[in-house]
Amino acid sequence: MTRTPVPTSADLFALSTDRMRRAAHDLWPDGTLSFVDHVPSVTGYVHRVRIDGRDLYAKDSILGLSLVSVLRGLAGDWDAVCAAQLAYATSPASLLAREAAQLRALNAAGIRVGRCAGYAGGVLFTEPVTGPTLLDLIAKEPYRTRDLLGRAVAGLVPLQHPLVIAQVDAAPIQERSIDGTFRRKFNGISGRHYISALGADRLGEHTRRGAVVVLGVVVDRLLRLSLTPAPGPRDIVYGDLKPEHVLFPDGADEEPVFIDPALTRSPICADVGKLVSRTVLAVIAAPPVDGPAAVVDGIAAFTHDQSRELRGTARGLWWRRLMVTWLMDTVNILSTYLTAPAALPLPEHARAVLDQTEALCTLLDRISAALVAGTAADAAWQLGVQAIVEAADR
């Protein structure tokens, strides 16, 4: 039997666009749908749409995988993807079915979110949230970094609400867990092959070879370090707490609004680790005009605030786990960008991150080496802070 080729980005976009049309018709049979613009993403297909003058975001997930994974053939050829997606989209356990339910639970618990406008056939429609993101505000007011990051975390205090707990325990979104993603990517022979292919379509050969060597070493170190037990209970965490998922429509001094949840149970440092990871990426990829030192100082002060109540061994374990989580998340997203096919449109910030691949590899190498050598957590963190400043101050 002749196998069909691995899907292209054009194939996937056409499939998702058709599914969005069908879902919109199911939800609003008499409505008029128009597509406004594509929002580049490596995780799913997202499009701004308008239905009878109402602006919404439409999101489709291909088998709960990243677009990069599907385009690399991890889900099989085109026929296999189409057949599997038909069944996946109608499952109540699909990724976006769970996300829709989580948005409703968060809203009911009093957490401000981009509300679910409708869900049908595997496609999620959400109301837009206007206003600056957490990263926008940090870039504008770097000296408020500590306060702004703290506001993001404070806005999620109601995550332990009974309605949210019940929803998460019934249907968590574990696919976006930092540790789980890292282990899926870098497991055994397939993981080594994945590393060897990093940057094939995105980097010059000299830079690519250096990145492959360094990231291979870093991954080996992190696989050993990730065995360190995380302290504390496994509470409900947001799960995908990127700074671009935190918006301030009413201004920096008001409560934030959150989008794109991936609620699950995890040690609470998982949310802090992702916030740190993605804010560090941003400050290295696009340093504020006034320099990165204020942002880095704010990140350091924010993390100390989060560990203030911990004592003794628990404090040291928390700091080590935070740094491992930060590094794993950075490797996860950098490797995703590096393996994205050239034909897949990337968000603007992703291209800026790729431009700093060498600086990021140096940072990852220095901090992971200190951690695996058993450097005290406080000393390793100070080394990390200095490494961020050096990577960004160029």
N, C-alpha and C positions, 0 to 999 in steps of 0.2 A: 504494500500500500504506500502511495506517495504521501509524504507528510507535507502539510502546508508550512510556509515560513513562520518564523517567530514574528509576532505582531509588531507593527511600526507605531510610532506616536500618532500618525494620521489615522491608522486603524482604530486605536483606542479612543481618540477624540471623537471620531464619527460614531462609534458604538455608544459612547456616553451621551453625546448630543441627542441621538435618537431616543435613548432611554429617558433623558430629561423631558423630551417632548411628550412621551407616553405618560410619564408620571404627572406632569403638569395637567394633561388632559384628564387623568383619573381624579385629580384633586379639584380641578376647576374646569369642568366639562365645557362651560360656555365662555371660558376666558381666552384672551388672545395673548399668546406667548411671543416675546421677542428676545433674542440673544443680544446682550450689550457688549461684553468683552470677556475674554478668557483671562483668568487669574493664574499665572504660572505657578505650578506646585510640583514637587517630586513625589508627593504622597497620594494624591488623587486628582480627579478632573474637577475643577471648580470654574464656574461661569457666573458672571453677573447677568441676571435676567430681569425682564419686566413683564408682569402679568396684569393686564388691564390698568396700566399706569402705576402699579405697585412694584417698587424695586425690591428684589430678593437676591440671595445667593443660592445657586443650585450646586450640589456636590454629589459626585458619584465615586464610589470606591470599587476598584477592580479586584474582587476576591479578597478584600481586606489587606492586599499587599501594596507596596509602593509602586508607582508607575515605573520606576527604575528597575525593580525586580521583575516585573512583567515583561518589560522591554528586553531584559537580559535573558529571557526564556525560562525563568524559574517556574512559571505556571504552564509551560508547554507551548505548543505551536498555536497558531491563530484559531484553528478549529477547536482545540482543547479549551482555550480561554473562553471562546464564545459559549461552548456547551456548559462549562463549569459556572460561568457568570450567570447564565439563565437560571440555574438552580440556586446559586448563592444569593441573588438579589431578592428572591422570594422567601428567604429564610428569616424567621424572627431573630435568629442569632447573628445576622449579618452585622458588620461593623457599624454602618450608619443607622440601622434599626436601634442598636444599643445607644448610639450617640443621641438620637432623637429622644429616647426615653430618659437619658441622663440630663439633657437640656431641660426637659419638663420637670424632672425631680429637683434640679438646682433652682429653677424658677419658683417652684412651690416652697422650697426651703428658705427663700428670701435672698438668694445670691443673684446678683444682677448678671444676666447672660444675654447673648444674642438669641432671641427666642426662636423656637422651632415654629415655622409657618406651616409646615406640612411634610409628610413622609409617605412615599408610595413607591412600590417596585424597586426598592433599593436606592432611591434618590432622596436626598434630604434638602429641603428648602428652609433657609433661615432668614430672619430679618437682618438688614444691615445695621451695623453700629458705626456711627460717625464719630469723629474726634480723633485726637492724637493717640498713638500707641505709647506704651511704656518707653520704648526705645526712642520715639520722637521726643518725648519730654526729657529723657536723659541727655540726648544730644543737644537740646536747647538749653537745659539747666543742669549741667554736669555736677554742680555742687549740691544738688538735691537727690543724687543717686540713692543714698542711704534711705532717705525718707520715702522716695518713690517705690523702691523695692519693698520696703516695709509695708506700704499701703497695699501693694499687690497681695502679699501674704495675709495681711489682716482682713482683706476682703473675702478670704476663703475660710475664715473661722467657722462659719456655719456648715462646712463640709461634713461635720460629724452629726448633723441633724438626722433623726430617725428615718425620715423619708429618703434621704440620700443613701444612708447605710443600707436600707432595705433594697433599693434599686441596684446599688453596686454589688451587694452580695448575691443578688439574683442574676446580674448580667454585667460583670466588670469588662472593661476594655483593657486587656493585658497585652495586646499586640504592640502597644507603644511604650511598654516598660523599657527603661534604659538598659538594665541588666539583661532582660530577655532578648532585646534586639541585638545587643552586643554578642551574646552567646550564639544566636542564630546565624549571624553574619560570619563569625570567626571560629566556627566549629570544625575541627579536624581538617581533612584533605580539602574539602570544599572551601573552607576558610582560607587556607593557604593559596588556593587558586584565585579566590576573590581578591586577596591582597596583591597578587602578581599582576592583576589586570587593572589596578587602580590608575586612573589618569590617562588611559589609552586614547580617549577622544578629547581630553580636556587640557593636557599639559604638554609642554615640550619634552623631548626625550630625556634630556639631562635632569630636569626638575623631577620628571616622573620616576626615574630610577632612584634618585635620592629619597623621594617620598615612600616608595615601595620598601626600601631597606629600613628606613626609620620607623614607619608605621608597623612593619612586621615585628620589630623589636618591642615597640610600645604595646602592641596587642598581646604578645607573649607575657609581658610584665603584668598587664591588667588582668589577664586571665588568672594569674596567680593571686593578685591582690584582691580580686573580686570574691575570693573565698572568705575574706574577712567578714565575720558576721556583723550585720548592721544592728546597732543598739536600739532599744526602745520598742514599743508596740507597733504593729502593722496597722496604722490608721488609714482612713480614706484620704487619698491624695488626688490632686487634679490630674496628674499624669502626663499632661502635655503643656506645662506651664512655661511656654515661650513668652518672651516680652512682647512679641507681636500679637499674642493672644490676649493681652491685657490692654484695654482701651479706657480713656478718660474723657467721655463725651461732655461732661459737665465741668471739666477743668482739673488741674493737678491736685487741688485740695479737696476734691469730692471723691465719692466711692467709685472704684473702677467697674468696668463691665468685662466679662470674660467670654471668649468664644472657643470653639473646638475642644471640648473636654475629652478626656480619656481616663475617666475615674476608675480607680482600682485600689486595692489595699497594698500598702508599701510602707517601709520606714519613712517618716516625714521628711528626712533629708533628701528624698528623691525630688520633691518639688523645688527645694532650695538649690539642689545640684543642677537642675535644668535651667533655672533662672540664672545662676552664676555662669554656666557654660555658654548660654546664648548671649548673655550680656558681654562676656569676655570676647566672644567671636565678633560681636558688633563693634566693640571698641578697637579691636585689632584691624578689622576690615575697613572701618570708616571712623577713624579717631575724631573726636570733637575738635572744633576749631581751636578751642582754648587748651588743647592738650588732654591726654588720657589720664593724667595723674589723679584728677579730681574724681573721675569715674571709678578708677581702681580703688582709691581710698574709700569711696562710698560702698563699693562691693565688700571690701574688707570689714568695714564697720557694720554693714548689714548682716554678714555672716556671724560676726561676734555677737550681735544681738540675738540671733537665732539659737546660739549655744549657751546663752548666759546662765540658764538654770541648771546646766549639766555640771557634774563634778567628777573629779578623779578619772578612773579608767573609762567611764562612760563618755566623758568629754573627749578624751583622746581618740576613742573608737569612732565617735561621731565625726570628728574632723578628718580622720583618715578615710572614712566611708564617703564623706562629702567630696573629698578630692578625687577618689576613685570614680564616683558617680559623675563628677564634672568631666574628667578625662574620657570616660567611656562614652558619654554623650557627644563630646566633641569629635571623637574618632568616628562614632556612628554617622553623624551628619556630614562630616568632611568626606568620608568614604562614599556616602551616597552621592554627593555632588561629583566626586571624582569618577564614579562609574556611570554617571548619567550619559546616555548616548548624545552625540552632538546635535541630533535633530530634536531633542526634547528641550523646549523653552524652560529656562531656569529663572527663578525670581532674581531681581536685581541684586539683592544682598548675597545670594549664592555665588554670583559671579565675582563679587568683591571678596568673598571668603576664598574662592579658588585662587585669586591673585596673590593671596598671602599664604599659600600652601607651605612654602619653605619656613616662614616665620612660625607658623602653627606647629609644624613638625619639630622645630627646635624647642618650642615651649613644651610640647607633649613629652619629648625625650627627656628634658631636664627634670620635670616634675615626677614623671613615672620612675626615673632612675633613683631619685631621692627616696621615694616611697618604698620601692622594692629593697633598697639598702637598709630600711628600718629607721630612717631619719625620724626624729621626734615630730609629732604632728604639727606643733606650733612652728618649728623650724622649717618644715616642708611647706607649710602655708606661706610663710614669709618669703621663701624662695619662689613660690608660685606667684606671689604678688609682684615681686621684682621682675620675674620673667614676663609677666603680662605687660608691664610698663615698657620693658625693653623691646618687646615685639611690636607694640603699638607706637612707640615714640620714634618714628622714622622720618 
